[in-house]
Amino acid sequence: MAVSLADRRHQAFSDTGWFARTCREQFRSALGTPEQLLLRAAPSAILSNVVGADWLAVGDAAASYDSMTSAGITKGLDQGRQSGQALGRFLHSGLRDELSAYQDQVFADFSAYLRLHQQLYGAEPRFADQAFWRRRMALA
């Protein structure tokens, strides 16, 4: 009998040791094999504007980063600080320049991320025959 993808993933999770134990303790559950496994793409993306007339996007709402980079949490925290400062200066001065500067910084950070992402993914030759890496190398 063939082993399902859900079974293989659950076994890989169980084999992690510390992480699996920590999850079981945290969720107070044995964390059995799921009935089905749903895979979803999580591509990098950015809004065309992160500042609007009466709104401001921060963190994943503004820009999402490839989960392999682990950049989302730190970018979200940094953008939270930056947006709060920009919003405070805007409310004090009434000048939208502060909000535009925040947007420019979000765009600059995302552009720098894309350059590094392309450089790092383009430099990985070990798995060039695998679909995952072929897709990424085509973009690099």
Accessible surface in RSA format (square Angstrom, percent):
REM  Atomic radii and reference values for relative SASA: ProtOr
REM  Chains: A
REM  Algorithm: Lee & Richards
REM  Probe-radius: 1.40
REM  Slices: 20
REM RES _ NUM      All-atoms   Total-Side   Main-Chain    Non-polar    All polar
REM                ABS   REL    ABS   REL    ABS   REL    ABS   REL    ABS   REL
RES MET A   1   234.91 121.7 150.32  99.5  84.59 201.4 126.51 107.6 108.41 143.6
RES ALA A   2    96.43  88.7  65.71 101.4  30.72  69.9  76.06 107.1  20.37  54.0
RES VAL A   3    87.76  57.8  74.56  67.5  13.20  31.8  77.34  67.2  10.43  28.3
RES SER A   4    55.66  47.0  44.30  59.1  11.35  26.2  51.06 108.7   4.60   6.4
RES LEU A   5    63.79  35.5  58.09  41.6   5.70  14.3  58.09  40.8   5.70  15.3
RES ALA A   6    10.73   9.9   9.08  14.0   1.66   3.8   9.12  12.8   1.61   4.3
RES ASP A   7    60.10  42.1  55.27  55.0   4.84  11.4  13.31  31.3  46.80  46.7
RES ARG A   8   129.94  54.6 121.58  62.0   8.36  19.9  56.78  77.6  73.16  44.3
RES ARG A   9   123.03  51.7 118.41  60.4   4.62  11.0  34.36  47.0  88.67  53.7
RES HIS A  10    42.13  23.0  37.12  25.8   5.01  12.8  32.10  33.1  10.03  11.7
RES GLN A  11    99.36  55.6  99.09  72.4   0.27   0.7  40.12  85.4  59.24  44.9
RES ALA A  12    59.02  54.3  48.06  74.2  10.96  24.9  54.05  76.1   4.97  13.2
RES PHE A  13    48.42  24.2  43.11  26.7   5.31  13.8  47.59  28.9   0.83   2.4
RES SER A  14    39.51  33.4  25.39  33.9  14.11  32.5  18.76  40.0  20.74  29.1
RES ASP A  15   102.43  71.8  69.57  69.2  32.86  77.7  32.02  75.4  70.41  70.2
RES THR A  16    71.19  50.6  40.88  41.4  30.31  72.2  49.55  66.6  21.63  32.7
RES GLY A  17    25.58  31.5   0.00   N/A  25.58  31.5  25.58  70.2   0.00   0.0
RES TRP A  18   169.66  68.1 166.20  80.4   3.45   8.1 141.35  75.4  28.30  45.9
RES PHE A  19   105.94  53.0 105.41  65.3   0.53   1.4 105.41  63.9   0.53   1.5
RES ALA A  20     0.11   0.1   0.11   0.2   0.00   0.0   0.11   0.2   0.00   0.0
RES ARG A  21   119.89  50.3 118.82  60.6   1.07   2.6  48.04  65.7  71.84  43.5
RES THR A  22    45.26  32.2  44.70  45.3   0.56   1.3  39.29  52.8   5.97   9.0
RES CYS A  23    18.41  13.9  17.14  19.1   1.27   3.0   1.81   4.6  16.59  17.9
RES ARG A  24    82.58  34.7  79.57  40.6   3.00   7.2  27.40  37.4  55.18  33.4
RES GLU A  25   126.76  72.8 107.57  81.4  19.19  45.7  52.54 101.6  74.22  60.6
RES GLN A  26   133.66  74.7 114.36  83.6  19.30  45.9  32.14  68.4 101.52  77.0
RES PHE A  27   131.23  65.7 109.11  67.6  22.11  57.5 114.13  69.2  17.10  48.9
RES ARG A  28   215.86  90.6 179.74  91.6  36.12  86.0  69.82  95.4 146.04  88.5
RES SER A  29    54.34  45.9  38.62  51.5  15.72  36.2  28.22  60.1  26.12  36.6
RES ALA A  30    86.43  79.5  64.37  99.3  22.06  50.2  68.67  96.7  17.76  47.1
RES LEU A  31    47.52  26.5  40.24  28.8   7.27  18.3  46.01  32.3   1.51   4.1
RES GLY A  32    56.71  69.9   0.00   N/A  56.71  69.9  33.63  92.3  23.08  51.7
RES THR A  33    62.62  44.5  36.31  36.8  26.30  62.7  20.32  27.3  42.29  63.9
RES PRO A  34    58.45  42.6  43.36  39.5  15.08  54.8  54.09  44.7   4.35  27.1
RES GLU A  35   184.77 106.1 142.98 108.2  41.78  99.5  64.88 125.5 119.88  97.9
RES GLN A  36   120.55  67.4 105.86  77.4  14.69  35.0  41.21  87.7  79.33  60.2
RES LEU A  37    61.03  34.0  37.24  26.6  23.79  59.8  37.79  26.5  23.24  62.5
RES LEU A  38   110.00  61.3  85.78  61.4  24.22  60.9  87.45  61.4  22.55  60.7
RES LEU A  39   103.16  57.5  83.21  59.5  19.95  50.2  85.23  59.9  17.93  48.2
RES ARG A  40   185.04  77.7 150.73  76.8  34.31  81.7  76.51 104.6 108.52  65.8
RES ALA A  41    95.85  88.1  56.93  87.9  38.93  88.5  67.34  94.8  28.51  75.5
RES ALA A  42    70.84  65.1  47.44  73.2  23.40  53.2  54.43  76.6  16.41  43.5
RES PRO A  43    94.64  69.0  77.80  70.9  16.84  61.2  89.17  73.6   5.46  34.0
RES SER A  44    36.81  31.1  12.78  17.1  24.03  55.4  10.85  23.1  25.96  36.4
RES ALA A  45    51.29  47.2  44.90  69.3   6.39  14.5  50.79  71.5   0.50   1.3
RES ILE A  46    58.62  33.4  32.02  23.9  26.59  64.1  35.42  25.5  23.19  62.9
RES LEU A  47    75.35  42.0  71.03  50.8   4.32  10.9  73.59  51.7   1.76   4.7
RES SER A  48   100.97  85.3  73.18  97.7  27.80  64.0  55.88 119.0  45.09  63.2
RES ASN A  49    76.23  52.6  73.57  71.1   2.65   6.4   7.86  18.9  68.37  66.1
RES VAL A  50     0.00   0.0   0.00   0.0   0.00   0.0   0.00   0.0   0.00   0.0
RES VAL A  51    20.67  13.6   7.91   7.2  12.77  30.8   7.91   6.9  12.77  34.6
RES GLY A  52    13.25  16.3   0.00   N/A  13.25  16.3  11.89  32.6   1.36   3.0
RES ALA A  53    86.97  80.0  60.73  93.7  26.24  59.7  67.39  94.9  19.58  51.9
RES ASP A  54   142.42  99.8 105.11 104.6  37.31  88.2  43.27 101.8  99.15  98.9
RES TRP A  55   127.40  51.1 111.53  54.0  15.86  37.2 101.73  54.2  25.67  41.6
RES LEU A  56    48.63  27.1  21.54  15.4  27.10  68.1  21.54  15.1  27.10  72.9
RES ALA A  57     8.67   8.0   4.73   7.3   3.94   9.0   8.67  12.2   0.00   0.0
RES VAL A  58    50.05  32.9  37.19  33.7  12.86  31.0  37.19  32.3  12.86  34.9
RES GLY A  59     9.94  12.3   0.00   N/A   9.94  12.3   9.93  27.3   0.00   0.0
RES ASP A  60   106.07  74.3  82.17  81.8  23.91  56.5  30.68  72.2  75.40  75.2
RES ALA A  61    67.44  62.0  44.42  68.5  23.03  52.4  56.63  79.7  10.82  28.7
RES ALA A  62     1.42   1.3   0.00   0.0   1.42   3.2   0.51   0.7   0.91   2.4
RES ALA A  63     3.02   2.8   0.00   0.0   3.02   6.9   1.29   1.8   1.73   4.6
RES SER A  64    31.50  26.6  30.75  41.0   0.76   1.7  23.24  49.5   8.27  11.6
RES TYR A  65    15.31   7.1   0.92   0.5  14.39  37.4   0.92   0.7  14.39  17.7
RES ASP A  66    18.54  13.0  17.67  17.6   0.87   2.1   6.33  14.9  12.21  12.2
RES SER A  67    85.17  72.0  63.52  84.8  21.65  49.9  45.89  97.7  39.28  55.0
RES MET A  68   111.91  58.0  76.45  50.6  35.47  84.4  78.47  66.7  33.44  44.3
RES THR A  69    56.63  40.3  26.87  27.2  29.76  70.9  35.11  47.2  21.52  32.5
RES SER A  70    90.84  76.8  67.56  90.2  23.28  53.6  46.59  99.2  44.25  62.0
RES ALA A  71    17.14  15.8  13.86  21.4   3.28   7.5  16.80  23.7   0.34   0.9
RES GLY A  72    25.27  31.2   0.00   N/A  25.27  31.2  16.09  44.2   9.18  20.6
RES ILE A  73   137.53  78.3 129.16  96.2   8.38  20.2 135.59  97.6   1.95   5.3
RES THR A  74    87.71  62.4  83.19  84.3   4.52  10.8  73.53  98.8  14.18  21.4
RES LYS A  75    53.55  26.1  53.42  32.8   0.12   0.3  19.93  17.9  33.62  35.8
RES GLY A  76    17.88  22.0   0.00   N/A  17.88  22.0  12.77  35.0   5.11  11.4
RES LEU A  77   128.59  71.6 117.95  84.4  10.63  26.7 120.71  84.8   7.87  21.2
RES ASP A  78    47.38  33.2  42.32  42.1   5.06  12.0  19.01  44.7  28.38  28.3
RES GLN A  79     1.28   0.7   1.28   0.9   0.00   0.0   0.99   2.1   0.29   0.2
RES GLY A  80    31.80  39.2   0.00   N/A  31.80  39.2  22.75  62.4   9.05  20.3
RES ARG A  81   126.59  53.1 112.94  57.6  13.65  32.5  70.27  96.0  56.32  34.1
RES GLN A  82    31.41  17.6  28.51  20.8   2.90   6.9  15.71  33.4  15.70  11.9
RES SER A  83     6.65   5.6   6.61   8.8   0.04   0.1   0.13   0.3   6.52   9.1
RES GLY A  84    41.87  51.6   0.00   N/A  41.87  51.6  32.67  89.7   9.21  20.6
RES GLN A  85    85.27  47.7  75.56  55.2   9.71  23.1  31.39  66.8  53.87  40.9
RES ALA A  86     1.70   1.6   1.70   2.6   0.00   0.0   1.70   2.4   0.00   0.0
RES LEU A  87    72.33  40.3  72.33  51.7   0.00   0.0  72.33  50.8   0.00   0.0
RES GLY A  88    36.84  45.4   0.00   N/A  36.84  45.4  31.10  85.4   5.74  12.9
RES ARG A  89   116.47  48.9 111.42  56.8   5.05  12.0  58.08  79.4  58.39  35.4
RES PHE A  90    44.84  22.4  44.55  27.6   0.29   0.7  44.55  27.0   0.29   0.8
RES LEU A  91   129.84  72.3  99.68  71.3  30.16  75.8 102.30  71.8  27.54  74.1
RES HIS A  92   169.10  92.4 139.31  96.8  29.79  76.2 104.88 108.1  64.21  74.7
RES SER A  93    61.90  52.3  28.04  37.4  33.87  78.0  37.19  79.2  24.71  34.6
RES GLY A  94    51.60  63.6   0.00   N/A  51.60  63.6  28.92  79.4  22.68  50.8
RES LEU A  95   108.78  60.6 107.44  76.9   1.33   3.4 108.78  76.4   0.00   0.0
RES ARG A  96   103.68  43.5  98.56  50.2   5.12  12.2  60.61  82.8  43.07  26.1
RES ASP A  97   103.55  72.5  98.41  98.0   5.14  12.2  28.19  66.3  75.36  75.2
RES GLU A  98    49.36  28.3  48.30  36.5   1.06   2.5   2.62   5.1  46.75  38.2
RES LEU A  99     9.57   5.3   9.57   6.8   0.00   0.0   9.57   6.7   0.00   0.0
RES SER A 100    58.01  49.0  55.56  74.1   2.45   5.6  27.48  58.5  30.53  42.8
RES ALA A 101    55.80  51.3  46.96  72.5   8.84  20.1  50.53  71.2   5.27  14.0
RES TYR A 102     6.88   3.2   0.49   0.3   6.39  16.6   6.13   4.6   0.75   0.9
RES GLN A 103    31.17  17.4  31.17  22.8   0.00   0.0   0.08   0.2  31.09  23.6
RES ASP A 104    89.95  63.0  84.24  83.8   5.71  13.5  28.99  68.2  60.96  60.8
RES GLN A 105    75.07  42.0  72.49  53.0   2.58   6.2  15.41  32.8  59.66  45.2
RES VAL A 106     0.01   0.0   0.01   0.0   0.00   0.0   0.01   0.0   0.00   0.0
RES PHE A 107    61.99  31.0  60.25  37.3   1.73   4.5  61.16  37.1   0.82   2.4
RES ALA A 108    54.71  50.3  43.04  66.4  11.67  26.6  51.40  72.4   3.32   8.8
RES ASP A 109    23.01  16.1  20.47  20.4   2.54   6.0   2.29   5.4  20.72  20.7
RES PHE A 110    14.11   7.1  14.11   8.7   0.00   0.0  14.11   8.6   0.00   0.0
RES SER A 111    50.93  43.0  47.30  63.1   3.63   8.4  17.83  38.0  33.10  46.4
RES ALA A 112    47.65  43.8  42.11  65.0   5.53  12.6  42.98  60.5   4.67  12.4
RES TYR A 113    20.13   9.4  12.84   7.3   7.29  19.0  19.26  14.5   0.86   1.1
RES LEU A 114    67.36  37.5  67.36  48.2   0.00   0.0  67.36  47.3   0.00   0.0
RES ARG A 115   152.00  63.8 144.75  73.8   7.25  17.3  74.78 102.2  77.22  46.8
RES LEU A 116    94.60  52.7  92.29  66.0   2.31   5.8  93.95  66.0   0.66   1.8
RES HIS A 117    28.97  15.8  26.07  18.1   2.90   7.4  21.72  22.4   7.26   8.4
RES GLN A 118    82.53  46.1  78.96  57.7   3.56   8.5  14.25  30.3  68.28  51.8
RES GLN A 119   121.33  67.8 106.95  78.2  14.38  34.2  41.38  88.1  79.95  60.6
RES LEU A 120   102.05  56.8  93.96  67.2   8.09  20.3  94.14  66.1   7.92  21.3
RES TYR A 121    16.21   7.6  16.03   9.1   0.19   0.5  16.21  12.2   0.00   0.0
RES GLY A 122    42.66  52.6   0.00   N/A  42.66  52.6  13.80  37.9  28.86  64.6
RES ALA A 123    71.04  65.3  44.32  68.4  26.72  60.8  55.69  78.4  15.35  40.7
RES GLU A 124    29.76  17.1  27.34  20.7   2.43   5.8   8.33  16.1  21.44  17.5
RES PRO A 125   101.12  73.7  84.34  76.9  16.78  61.0  88.40  73.0  12.72  79.0
RES ARG A 126   176.20  74.0 142.97  72.9  33.23  79.1  69.11  94.4 107.09  64.9
RES PHE A 127    84.41  42.2  84.16  52.1   0.26   0.7  84.41  51.2   0.00   0.0
RES ALA A 128    49.12  45.2  41.61  64.2   7.51  17.1  41.83  58.9   7.28  19.3
RES ASP A 129   104.55  73.2  86.16  85.8  18.39  43.5  46.68 109.9  57.87  57.7
RES GLN A 130    93.36  52.2  91.91  67.2   1.45   3.5  19.45  41.4  73.91  56.1
RES ALA A 131    48.62  44.7  42.53  65.6   6.09  13.8  43.04  60.6   5.58  14.8
RES PHE A 132    68.37  34.2  65.50  40.6   2.87   7.5  65.50  39.7   2.87   8.2
RES TRP A 133    38.77  15.6  38.77  18.8   0.00   0.0  26.90  14.3  11.88  19.3
RES ARG A 134   128.81  54.1 121.23  61.8   7.58  18.1  55.17  75.4  73.65  44.6
RES ARG A 135   139.49  58.6 131.55  67.1   7.94  18.9  75.20 102.8  64.30  39.0
RES ARG A 136    58.49  24.6  55.92  28.5   2.57   6.1   7.00   9.6  51.49  31.2
RES MET A 137    49.66  25.7  36.37  24.1  13.29  31.6  18.53  15.8  31.13  41.2
RES ALA A 138    86.78  79.8  45.60  70.4  41.18  93.7  59.18  83.3  27.60  73.1
RES LEU A 139   133.19  74.2 117.84  84.3  15.35  38.6 121.45  85.3  11.74  31.6
RES ALA A 140    60.29  55.4   6.98  10.8  53.31 121.3  28.53  40.2  31.76  84.1
END  Absolute sums over single chains surface
CHAIN  1 A    10105.1       8127.3       1977.7       6127.8       3977.3
END  Absolute sums over all chains
TOTAL         10105.1       8127.3       1977.7       6127.8       3977.3
